[in-house]
Amino acid sequence: LPFFCFRTSLVPLVIFGLLLQPPLTQLSIVTQPNIVLLMADDLGIGDVGCYGNDTIRTPNIDRLAKEGVKLTQHIAAAPLCTPSRAAFLTGRYPLRSGMDAINNYRVIFWNGGSGGLPPNETTFAKILQRQGYSTGLIGKWHQGVNCESRNDHCHHPLNHGFDYFYGMPFTLISDCQPTETPEMDRAFRRKLWLSTQMIGLVTLTAALGRLTGLISVSWKTLTCLAGFSLLFFVSWFSSYGFVRYWNCIMMRNHEVTEQPMVTDRTTSLILRESISFIERNKHRPFLLFLSFLHSHTPLLTTEKFLGKSSHGLYGDNVEEMDWMVGQVLHAIDKEGLKNTTLIYFASDHGGWLERHEGKRQLGGWNGIYRGGKAMAGWEGGIRVPGIFRWPGALPAGTVINEPTSLMDIYPTVVHLAGGVLPQDRVIDGRDLMPLLRGTAEHSEHEFLFHYCGIHLHAVRWHQKDSGAIWKAHYVTPIF
């Protein structure tokens, strides 16, 4: 009887004790967490403090790594923006969707072009949308806009699973900043301008020769020559002379809000839109893809951060992006969403080592890894930061050295949302949750292929039995 009394009196105490347990113990069974994907542009793996940089200050990104899981062998599927982001969105090598290059134009170059992510591709946003998520893309898209007319929007984010879009349909280029040297087809434009000057000089010389009687040429011929000179100039300047107006625009959903964009306020607008999206959707599962314009040239940096870093304008720009990350984290904490939100931070590919104007270094640093942006075989072009944080569900302070890919985000977030992967196509990504939670020792990838355009430059081989990793180079670019 005393034993029975002890048992019955213990039951309420046990129940009471369980109720007092902090909510963190229950997070592992949270279904449909909020998902925030933070993607930097052209950020080198060596530019971040938690990956070894001790001169650029990135406390907020470092905090994510301290409170979550850091991947040391996180690989982009391509070393350039358009194909890498296509792979990220679809979980497939960009070659499968036609989003890698067969010529030197390896990214989408014009808003008005007909190329883009095919409408029949199923992005993770589209699947999460079906699962009841509110989906938003803030920032850079660079996956095309229209197919056959200016209003069909077949490649637009809203046609690929996003409920809301605010940002650039294209990408930052130096032409977007009036104080910078034009970048778009720079060498070709020089040739066109030189040709125009030569044609104009010939026309002027012929006219002067006719007036002085040194050259016997009819006025009709001179008129035709002058008309051709003008037509030649107009034919190319009508595009290249207005690059900033055509390409550097901001959109909200289908509406153009700035043409050209006002670069001085772009950062504040993107941050405001991101925080607003979180606040509007805090009562339902949401997917926010914050695709930074940082740290792509022309390195739009507000006055508050100019001259603050030890690495000139590039360092200032990275430190401002880290501050933006901190503001997003603060908004999540403020709304009480920290423990129900999976946050992921990465870069779309490696830093652009050789990017400079005069003596100004404008590209990033890839740490100990050789090569950079545009080089698919070298690690510097494809090895990127990869950080996950989900308090209570993922072990804090964990470092994973297994090979992983940006394409792995696709099956990972689809699984967390309770969705089903498409069965009518190959998905090259792998669900990372077992690896991140510590229930799996090795990555599921046996091979990772490193393409440069349509050409295979290198392959990673991950031996499943031993965990050893080998890399075979078929092409080594001259840097």
Secondary structure, 3 states (H helix, E strand, C coil): CHHHHHHHHHHHHHHHHHHCCCHHHHHHHCCCCEEEEEEECCCCHHHCHHHCCCCCCCHHHHHHHHHCEEEEEEECCCCCHHHHHHHHHHCCCCCCCCCCCCCCCCCCCCCCCCCCCCCCCCCHHHHHHHCCCEEEEEEECCCCCCCCCCCCCCCCHHHCCCCEEEEECCCCCHHHCCCCCCCCCHHHHHHHHHHHHHHHHHHHHHHHHHHHCCCCCCHHHHHHHHHHHHHHHHHHHHHHCCHHHHHCCEEECCEEEECCCCHHHHHHHHHHHHHHHHHHCCCCCEEEEEECCCCCCCCCCCHHHCCCCCCHHHHHHHHHHHHHHHHHHHHHHHCCCHHHEEEEEEECCCCCCCCEECCEECCCCCCCCCCCCCCCCCHHHHEEEEEEECECCECCCEEEEEEEEHHHHHHHHHHHCCCCCCCCCCCCCCCCHHHHHCCCCCCCCCEEEEEECCEEEEEEEECCCCCCEEEEECCCCCC
